[in-house]
Amino acid sequence: MAKLFLSLHVLAALIAIGPVTVAASMFPKAMRHAHRAPGDQDALTTLRTLHRICRVYAAVGSAVPVFGFATAGSLGVLGSGWLIASILLTAAAAAILALLILPAQAAALAGAEAPGPGPGPGRDLGSGPASRSIARLAMLTGVFNLLWATVTVLMIVRPGSTTGG
């Protein structure tokens, strides 16, 4: 049973977390483009698509910890330090995504869709509020991605295991 749960856990991580990390990473650059070209429907479509990928796959990603707990329970490692650290890092990544990244993307998308004066074609965003919010979103996405990379390494190395260092 442990092999089944582990297989489902890894598949869920690849299928759900991978697209979120890629789409979330692409969003700030697409947002900069949308701000430089107000009214560009292709830019808005790209933003909507990236945000939707993040929302949908974040929901699908809830299967990752479910299968992870099932795997850990079947292997009898629920009290292991590396697993507890992974759980805490996963919770932090999920909180950053749900509470900071997705709302920031939604707000940025709403701002890009709203009619009104924008930076204008070809203009630099400078250091205004839009530029700062895009930079903050990029930073949060980087932290989210680093958390997932750390969890992945912990899952592979598993300190104290027969396969780990």
MODELLER restraints for C-alpha pairs under 7 A, 6 or more apart:
rsr = mdl.restraints
at = mdl.atoms
rsr.add(forms.Gaussian(group=physical.xy_distance, feature=features.Distance(at['CA:2:A'], at['CA:71:A']), mean=5.47, stdev=0.5))
rsr.add(forms.Gaussian(group=physical.xy_distance, feature=features.Distance(at['CA:2:A'], at['CA:74:A']), mean=5.38, stdev=0.5))
rsr.add(forms.Gaussian(group=physical.xy_distance, feature=features.Distance(at['CA:2:A'], at['CA:75:A']), mean=6.34, stdev=0.5))
rsr.add(forms.Gaussian(group=physical.xy_distance, feature=features.Distance(at['CA:5:A'], at['CA:67:A']), mean=5.76, stdev=0.5))
rsr.add(forms.Gaussian(group=physical.xy_distance, feature=features.Distance(at['CA:5:A'], at['CA:70:A']), mean=6.24, stdev=0.5))
rsr.add(forms.Gaussian(group=physical.xy_distance, feature=features.Distance(at['CA:5:A'], at['CA:71:A']), mean=5.04, stdev=0.5))
rsr.add(forms.Gaussian(group=physical.xy_distance, feature=features.Distance(at['CA:6:A'], at['CA:71:A']), mean=5.46, stdev=0.5))
rsr.add(forms.Gaussian(group=physical.xy_distance, feature=features.Distance(at['CA:8:A'], at['CA:67:A']), mean=6.41, stdev=0.5))
rsr.add(forms.Gaussian(group=physical.xy_distance, feature=features.Distance(at['CA:9:A'], at['CA:64:A']), mean=5.40, stdev=0.5))
rsr.add(forms.Gaussian(group=physical.xy_distance, feature=features.Distance(at['CA:9:A'], at['CA:67:A']), mean=4.78, stdev=0.5))
rsr.add(forms.Gaussian(group=physical.xy_distance, feature=features.Distance(at['CA:9:A'], at['CA:68:A']), mean=5.56, stdev=0.5))
rsr.add(forms.Gaussian(group=physical.xy_distance, feature=features.Distance(at['CA:12:A'], at['CA:61:A']), mean=6.73, stdev=0.5))
rsr.add(forms.Gaussian(group=physical.xy_distance, feature=features.Distance(at['CA:12:A'], at['CA:63:A']), mean=6.36, stdev=0.5))
rsr.add(forms.Gaussian(group=physical.xy_distance, feature=features.Distance(at['CA:12:A'], at['CA:64:A']), mean=5.38, stdev=0.5))
rsr.add(forms.Gaussian(group=physical.xy_distance, feature=features.Distance(at['CA:13:A'], at['CA:61:A']), mean=6.86, stdev=0.5))
rsr.add(forms.Gaussian(group=physical.xy_distance, feature=features.Distance(at['CA:13:A'], at['CA:64:A']), mean=5.57, stdev=0.5))
rsr.add(forms.Gaussian(group=physical.xy_distance, feature=features.Distance(at['CA:16:A'], at['CA:57:A']), mean=5.07, stdev=0.5))
rsr.add(forms.Gaussian(group=physical.xy_distance, feature=features.Distance(at['CA:16:A'], at['CA:58:A']), mean=6.85, stdev=0.5))
rsr.add(forms.Gaussian(group=physical.xy_distance, feature=features.Distance(at['CA:16:A'], at['CA:60:A']), mean=5.88, stdev=0.5))
rsr.add(forms.Gaussian(group=physical.xy_distance, feature=features.Distance(at['CA:16:A'], at['CA:61:A']), mean=4.88, stdev=0.5))
rsr.add(forms.Gaussian(group=physical.xy_distance, feature=features.Distance(at['CA:17:A'], at['CA:57:A']), mean=6.95, stdev=0.5))
rsr.add(forms.Gaussian(group=physical.xy_distance, feature=features.Distance(at['CA:17:A'], at['CA:61:A']), mean=6.09, stdev=0.5))
rsr.add(forms.Gaussian(group=physical.xy_distance, feature=features.Distance(at['CA:19:A'], at['CA:57:A']), mean=6.90, stdev=0.5))
rsr.add(forms.Gaussian(group=physical.xy_distance, feature=features.Distance(at['CA:20:A'], at['CA:53:A']), mean=6.59, stdev=0.5))
rsr.add(forms.Gaussian(group=physical.xy_distance, feature=features.Distance(at['CA:20:A'], at['CA:54:A']), mean=4.85, stdev=0.5))
rsr.add(forms.Gaussian(group=physical.xy_distance, feature=features.Distance(at['CA:20:A'], at['CA:57:A']), mean=6.08, stdev=0.5))
rsr.add(forms.Gaussian(group=physical.xy_distance, feature=features.Distance(at['CA:20:A'], at['CA:58:A']), mean=6.68, stdev=0.5))
rsr.add(forms.Gaussian(group=physical.xy_distance, feature=features.Distance(at['CA:21:A'], at['CA:145:A']), mean=6.11, stdev=0.5))
rsr.add(forms.Gaussian(group=physical.xy_distance, feature=features.Distance(at['CA:23:A'], at['CA:50:A']), mean=5.21, stdev=0.5))
rsr.add(forms.Gaussian(group=physical.xy_distance, feature=features.Distance(at['CA:23:A'], at['CA:53:A']), mean=6.60, stdev=0.5))
rsr.add(forms.Gaussian(group=physical.xy_distance, feature=features.Distance(at['CA:23:A'], at['CA:54:A']), mean=6.30, stdev=0.5))
rsr.add(forms.Gaussian(group=physical.xy_distance, feature=features.Distance(at['CA:24:A'], at['CA:50:A']), mean=6.98, stdev=0.5))
rsr.add(forms.Gaussian(group=physical.xy_distance, feature=features.Distance(at['CA:24:A'], at['CA:54:A']), mean=6.41, stdev=0.5))
rsr.add(forms.Gaussian(group=physical.xy_distance, feature=features.Distance(at['CA:24:A'], at['CA:141:A']), mean=6.23, stdev=0.5))
rsr.add(forms.Gaussian(group=physical.xy_distance, feature=features.Distance(at['CA:25:A'], at['CA:138:A']), mean=6.95, stdev=0.5))
rsr.add(forms.Gaussian(group=physical.xy_distance, feature=features.Distance(at['CA:25:A'], at['CA:141:A']), mean=6.11, stdev=0.5))
rsr.add(forms.Gaussian(group=physical.xy_distance, feature=features.Distance(at['CA:27:A'], at['CA:47:A']), mean=6.52, stdev=0.5))
rsr.add(forms.Gaussian(group=physical.xy_distance, feature=features.Distance(at['CA:27:A'], at['CA:50:A']), mean=6.27, stdev=0.5))
rsr.add(forms.Gaussian(group=physical.xy_distance, feature=features.Distance(at['CA:28:A'], at['CA:134:A']), mean=5.62, stdev=0.5))
rsr.add(forms.Gaussian(group=physical.xy_distance, feature=features.Distance(at['CA:28:A'], at['CA:137:A']), mean=6.64, stdev=0.5))
rsr.add(forms.Gaussian(group=physical.xy_distance, feature=features.Distance(at['CA:28:A'], at['CA:138:A']), mean=5.74, stdev=0.5))
rsr.add(forms.Gaussian(group=physical.xy_distance, feature=features.Distance(at['CA:30:A'], at['CA:43:A']), mean=6.81, stdev=0.5))
rsr.add(forms.Gaussian(group=physical.xy_distance, feature=features.Distance(at['CA:30:A'], at['CA:47:A']), mean=6.37, stdev=0.5))
rsr.add(forms.Gaussian(group=physical.xy_distance, feature=features.Distance(at['CA:31:A'], at['CA:47:A']), mean=6.78, stdev=0.5))
rsr.add(forms.Gaussian(group=physical.xy_distance, feature=features.Distance(at['CA:33:A'], at['CA:43:A']), mean=6.87, stdev=0.5))
rsr.add(forms.Gaussian(group=physical.xy_distance, feature=features.Distance(at['CA:34:A'], at['CA:40:A']), mean=6.78, stdev=0.5))
rsr.add(forms.Gaussian(group=physical.xy_distance, feature=features.Distance(at['CA:34:A'], at['CA:43:A']), mean=5.21, stdev=0.5))
rsr.add(forms.Gaussian(group=physical.xy_distance, feature=features.Distance(at['CA:34:A'], at['CA:44:A']), mean=6.53, stdev=0.5))
rsr.add(forms.Gaussian(group=physical.xy_distance, feature=features.Distance(at['CA:34:A'], at['CA:112:A']), mean=6.72, stdev=0.5))
rsr.add(forms.Gaussian(group=physical.xy_distance, feature=features.Distance(at['CA:35:A'], at['CA:112:A']), mean=6.69, stdev=0.5))
rsr.add(forms.Gaussian(group=physical.xy_distance, feature=features.Distance(at['CA:35:A'], at['CA:118:A']), mean=6.76, stdev=0.5))
rsr.add(forms.Gaussian(group=physical.xy_distance, feature=features.Distance(at['CA:35:A'], at['CA:119:A']), mean=6.34, stdev=0.5))
rsr.add(forms.Gaussian(group=physical.xy_distance, feature=features.Distance(at['CA:36:A'], at['CA:119:A']), mean=6.04, stdev=0.5))
rsr.add(forms.Gaussian(group=physical.xy_distance, feature=features.Distance(at['CA:36:A'], at['CA:120:A']), mean=5.70, stdev=0.5))
rsr.add(forms.Gaussian(group=physical.xy_distance, feature=features.Distance(at['CA:36:A'], at['CA:121:A']), mean=5.12, stdev=0.5))
rsr.add(forms.Gaussian(group=physical.xy_distance, feature=features.Distance(at['CA:36:A'], at['CA:122:A']), mean=5.55, stdev=0.5))
rsr.add(forms.Gaussian(group=physical.xy_distance, feature=features.Distance(at['CA:36:A'], at['CA:123:A']), mean=5.87, stdev=0.5))
rsr.add(forms.Gaussian(group=physical.xy_distance, feature=features.Distance(at['CA:36:A'], at['CA:124:A']), mean=6.93, stdev=0.5))
rsr.add(forms.Gaussian(group=physical.xy_distance, feature=features.Distance(at['CA:37:A'], at['CA:120:A']), mean=6.21, stdev=0.5))
rsr.add(forms.Gaussian(group=physical.xy_distance, feature=features.Distance(at['CA:37:A'], at['CA:121:A']), mean=4.75, stdev=0.5))
rsr.add(forms.Gaussian(group=physical.xy_distance, feature=features.Distance(at['CA:37:A'], at['CA:122:A']), mean=6.93, stdev=0.5))
rsr.add(forms.Gaussian(group=physical.xy_distance, feature=features.Distance(at['CA:38:A'], at['CA:118:A']), mean=6.25, stdev=0.5))
rsr.add(forms.Gaussian(group=physical.xy_distance, feature=features.Distance(at['CA:38:A'], at['CA:120:A']), mean=6.40, stdev=0.5))
rsr.add(forms.Gaussian(group=physical.xy_distance, feature=features.Distance(at['CA:38:A'], at['CA:121:A']), mean=6.89, stdev=0.5))
rsr.add(forms.Gaussian(group=physical.xy_distance, feature=features.Distance(at['CA:47:A'], at['CA:109:A']), mean=6.66, stdev=0.5))
rsr.add(forms.Gaussian(group=physical.xy_distance, feature=features.Distance(at['CA:51:A'], at['CA:105:A']), mean=6.49, stdev=0.5))
rsr.add(forms.Gaussian(group=physical.xy_distance, feature=features.Distance(at['CA:55:A'], at['CA:102:A']), mean=7.00, stdev=0.5))
rsr.add(forms.Gaussian(group=physical.xy_distance, feature=features.Distance(at['CA:72:A'], at['CA:78:A']), mean=5.44, stdev=0.5))
rsr.add(forms.Gaussian(group=physical.xy_distance, feature=features.Distance(at['CA:82:A'], at['CA:154:A']), mean=6.34, stdev=0.5))
rsr.add(forms.Gaussian(group=physical.xy_distance, feature=features.Distance(at['CA:82:A'], at['CA:158:A']), mean=6.05, stdev=0.5))
rsr.add(forms.Gaussian(group=physical.xy_distance, feature=features.Distance(at['CA:82:A'], at['CA:159:A']), mean=6.32, stdev=0.5))
rsr.add(forms.Gaussian(group=physical.xy_distance, feature=features.Distance(at['CA:86:A'], at['CA:151:A']), mean=5.24, stdev=0.5))
rsr.add(forms.Gaussian(group=physical.xy_distance, feature=features.Distance(at['CA:86:A'], at['CA:154:A']), mean=6.75, stdev=0.5))
rsr.add(forms.Gaussian(group=physical.xy_distance, feature=features.Distance(at['CA:89:A'], at['CA:147:A']), mean=6.05, stdev=0.5))
rsr.add(forms.Gaussian(group=physical.xy_distance, feature=features.Distance(at['CA:89:A'], at['CA:151:A']), mean=6.66, stdev=0.5))
rsr.add(forms.Gaussian(group=physical.xy_distance, feature=features.Distance(at['CA:90:A'], at['CA:151:A']), mean=6.99, stdev=0.5))
rsr.add(forms.Gaussian(group=physical.xy_distance, feature=features.Distance(at['CA:93:A'], at['CA:144:A']), mean=5.21, stdev=0.5))
rsr.add(forms.Gaussian(group=physical.xy_distance, feature=features.Distance(at['CA:93:A'], at['CA:147:A']), mean=6.01, stdev=0.5))
rsr.add(forms.Gaussian(group=physical.xy_distance, feature=features.Distance(at['CA:93:A'], at['CA:148:A']), mean=6.94, stdev=0.5))
rsr.add(forms.Gaussian(group=physical.xy_distance, feature=features.Distance(at['CA:96:A'], at['CA:144:A']), mean=6.58, stdev=0.5))
rsr.add(forms.Gaussian(group=physical.xy_distance, feature=features.Distance(at['CA:101:A'], at['CA:137:A']), mean=6.41, stdev=0.5))
rsr.add(forms.Gaussian(group=physical.xy_distance, feature=features.Distance(at['CA:101:A'], at['CA:140:A']), mean=6.67, stdev=0.5))
rsr.add(forms.Gaussian(group=physical.xy_distance, feature=features.Distance(at['CA:101:A'], at['CA:141:A']), mean=6.91, stdev=0.5))
rsr.add(forms.Gaussian(group=physical.xy_distance, feature=features.Distance(at['CA:104:A'], at['CA:137:A']), mean=6.76, stdev=0.5))
rsr.add(forms.Gaussian(group=physical.xy_distance, feature=features.Distance(at['CA:119:A'], at['CA:125:A']), mean=6.44, stdev=0.5))
rsr.add(forms.Gaussian(group=physical.xy_distance, feature=features.Distance(at['CA:125:A'], at['CA:131:A']), mean=5.64, stdev=0.5))
rsr.add(forms.Gaussian(group=physical.xy_distance, feature=features.Distance(at['CA:157:A'], at['CA:163:A']), mean=6.78, stdev=0.5))
rsr.add(forms.Gaussian(group=physical.xy_distance, feature=features.Distance(at['CA:157:A'], at['CA:164:A']), mean=4.49, stdev=0.5))
rsr.add(forms.Gaussian(group=physical.xy_distance, feature=features.Distance(at['CA:157:A'], at['CA:165:A']), mean=6.72, stdev=0.5))
rsr.add(forms.Gaussian(group=physical.xy_distance, feature=features.Distance(at['CA:158:A'], at['CA:164:A']), mean=5.34, stdev=0.5))
rsr.add(forms.Gaussian(group=physical.xy_distance, feature=features.Distance(at['CA:159:A'], at['CA:165:A']), mean=6.21, stdev=0.5))
